[in-house]
Amino acid sequence: MHVKLHADFAGNAAAQEAAALTSACVHCGFCLATCPTYLDNRDERDSPRGRIYLIKSLLETGNGDAAVETHLDRCLTCRSCETTCPSGVAYARIADAGRRLVHHRDSRPLATRTLRWLLRQVVPRPALFTPLLRLGQGLRGVMPPALREHIPPRQQRLPLPSRSLPRRMVLLQGCVQRAATPRTNDAARRVFARLGIELVYARGETCCGAVNHHLGAHDAALTDLRRTVDAIWPHLENGAEAVISSATGCGVQIADCGRLLAADPDYADRAARVSDLTRDIADALEQEAIESLPLRPAPGSIAVHVPCSQQHGMRQPGNVRRLMARWGYTLAKTRDDHLCCGSAGTYSILQPATSRRLRDRKLAALKMAHPDRIVTANVGCQLHLQGAAGAPVMHWIECIAEDLQADDALSAGPSAAPS
């Protein structure tokens, strides 16, 4: 697919990147069969091929009309199309470049622009997001069901390891996860401690930049990434072995920071090092002697939900299943594992109707064999699914922490305060 770049985009790095990447698309249409939004409404413009055509038109005419915004906004950036594409088209990078190009030409209604701005100001900032979430949790009991399902109950924290250990890794806190599902990282710290690894937090870590990145605010996303690199770097200099993410949506963003900051001479080398050392928690555990853990799996079956960021972004679709099978868990049969649950960061807020339809289909696929529990690897998916699951939904590392036999030496410290 040849692109003749409009004169208005001369010297525009985002436009040049989109034009170069678009040329790989041979418009074969294989992507349509695995695109959740196309399968939902059968509109060609809501398929990867259709969106690439819209971006191509933008690049060649210099005119980013409302149709480009509308259909890019409807994209989940699940990247299922990338796994399917026989030509290896880097669709997510094309879509992100398209969002950057229309970000400053915003023709959305005022209410939509305001909501997008508020999400960018609040969600990536724990100092704002956490108290607002606490307020919502306090009022949750009197909220209508449609609103209540977006507010997770407040979690009781787990006891934490109380001694230093010979090995150290940096554990990303996440901006939403530290407030909404803090038990996930509590569980991770307990499990890794049993393997002789201390997971430490990086002081000053805020957001990985994913929220701003996928809402088209590229410069703000890079600022978020630089802060994260600054927070992590002292730990790597002092011997931390890896950067661990227990939220795959954050992990795939941090793993990409070397590419995203490659043009910044002050950060390129450090960002590349952070990228090289970033591991999803399942990937990290697969490298350890996990059979040594004194684990007694609870009875019942578990349905494993694999987030899009893990299977299409990280290309690690089987890690969690392999781990849980090695530990002796009974895994329930599921279907359509490649399709998105509809969470996709802020998508469930900005595109609620489509998001709910995708969630309902995903839950039907996960519950087909009547599992006792549903586990996932990303906080956004967890919160989205548990709002309507009718069954326990948790991060898979919580199952492991719950089913570990007690070890008073590691758990002697006080329980973490409720969060």
Secondary structure, DSSP 4 states (H G I P E B T S, - for coil): ------GGGTT-HHHHHHHHHHTT-----GGGGG-HHHHHH--GGGSHHHHHHHHHHHHHH----HHHHHHHHT-----HHHHH-TT---HHHHHHHHHHHHHTT--S-HHHHHHHHHHHHHTT-HHHHHHHHHHHHHTGGGS-HHHHTTSPPPPPPPB---S--SEEEEE---TTHHHH-THHHHHHHHHHHHTTEEEE--TT----SHHHHHTT-HHHHHHHHHHHHHHHHHHHHTT---EEESSHHHHHHHHTHHHHTTT-TTTHHHHHHHHHHEEEHHHHHHTS-GGGS-B-PPSSEEEEP--HIIIIIS--TTHHHHHHHHTTPEEPP---TTS--S-TTTHHHHSHHHHHHHHHHHHHHHSTT--SEEEES-HHHHHHHHTT-SS-EEEHHHHHHHHBPP-TTTS-SPBPPP-
